[in-house]
Amino acid sequence: MRKTWFLYFLVLILILSGCNSESGDKDGAKSTPTPAIRTEAPGNTEEPDEDPTAEPTEEPTPEPVPTVEPGKETYAEGIKDPDKGIRYTFRPSKGRADHIMINESLATQFFATTTFNKIELECPSYHDNIGTIVMELYRWMGSYDLTLDKESNPPLAVKEFVDYADNALLAMEFDEPLVDGEYLLYLTTPDPTEQVGVWATYEAEDLHTRTYRDGVEFEGVGFGPIIYYTKTPNKLYGPISG
């Protein structure tokens, strides 16, 4: 009898165990796990070692300006006679007189202290009355090169003299008087072999001009010009700037 109950009990345990197993398979079935995708941490963005260099801003080229404001008669030291003009020679009287022949160019820098309407130069043609001189008058703009920049500083007047008489006074006259200020009178010749030039003073004393020969300062030499002031200033020349 005991064996029978034991067998019943054992069968019951097996039945219950089978039910629990099926229930577990149904209710607790494990789904296939989805593999997790590992997200890489973003790397550090490379920083430049140095701040980027900004492109330089192109500065506009400054316009040249006169070294002394013209039209103010700053260096006239007053006007002695506003109604009477005077002729003044910038070429020094003390020194050795001689000529300068024009090769590439010849120029004189001078400072007029009041208004003027004419300038002259005494020019040799070396006895044959053959040759050409081109005169150009510029307002001085602080340096030789800036003054001769025709785009920013066009000449105030240009005149050509062809086959002039030996030792003639070659003149530039102006319809309207030019104001006081610093100027450059620039001379060239289309054919240097024709031999033209100007009379000058070498080893000059009391020099109130600056001479340039072929673009280079020619020290101790002055060649003019002769200037016709429309008034009479107390001082006939002004300072020459660098």
Secondary structure, DSSP 8 states (H G I E B T S, - for coil): -HHHHHHHHHHHHHHHHHHHHHHHHHHT--------------------SS----------------SS-TTS-TTS-SEEETT--EEEE-S-SSSEEEEEE-SS-EEEEEEESS-EEEEEEEE--TTTT--EEEEEEEE--SSHHHHT-TTTS--SEEEEEES--TTEEEEEEEEEEE-SEEEEEEEE-S-GGG--EEEEEES-SS--SEEEETTEE-TT-B---EEEESSEESSS------
